């Protein structure tokens, strides 16, 4: 499996540490793009952009971002052309975001969310392949064309 790029803000920092332990256990390679210590006044867009830029440069790369809700990070990441970030809260949204949308960044909730559920979402998301059905490829191409405008 290709390397996964990780990032968080202060609200997702401790969950990111748990995600790293989980990825280590599963022997999934990753690169942490920060923060490397808890910073109460950091801003999630800074780390979302770092991860999104790395993922956008490599079509095989994936990213995982963690903030309080998973939403702020995905909003910021989606501003980078070529990124299709999704905040997944269950196995269905994780699976379908990969199968239908070829999502390349997973946003996770760092607050009030069970670690076992996070681990399950990560495995499903990383192991689900894009279906490559023509209707889904057509839709992704429409997004890409819009981004190039």
LINRAUR-V960311 format. One record per pair of residues at least 24 apart in sequence whose C-alpha atoms are under 6 Angstrom apart, sorted by the first residue. I is the first residue (numbers start at 1). J is the second residue. D is the distance in whole Angstrom. If there is no record, write none. Layout:
I/J/D
I/J/D
This chain:
2/61/6
3/29/5
3/30/5
4/30/4
4/62/5
4/63/5
5/30/6
5/31/5
5/32/6
5/51/6
5/63/5
6/32/5
6/33/6
6/63/6
6/64/5
6/65/6
7/33/5
7/34/5
7/47/6
7/65/5
8/65/5
8/66/5
8/67/6
9/44/5
9/67/5
10/38/6
10/39/6
10/40/6
11/67/5
11/68/5
12/66/5
12/67/4
12/68/6
12/110/4
15/110/6
44/73/6
45/76/5
48/73/5
48/77/5
49/77/6
52/77/5
56/82/5
62/104/5
62/105/6
63/105/4
64/105/6
64/106/5
64/107/6
65/107/5
66/107/6
66/108/5
66/109/6
66/110/6
67/109/6
67/110/5
68/109/5
68/110/5
68/111/5
69/109/4
70/107/5
70/108/4
70/109/4
74/107/6
91/121/5
94/125/5
95/125/6
98/128/6
98/130/5
99/129/6
99/130/4
99/131/5
100/136/6
102/130/5
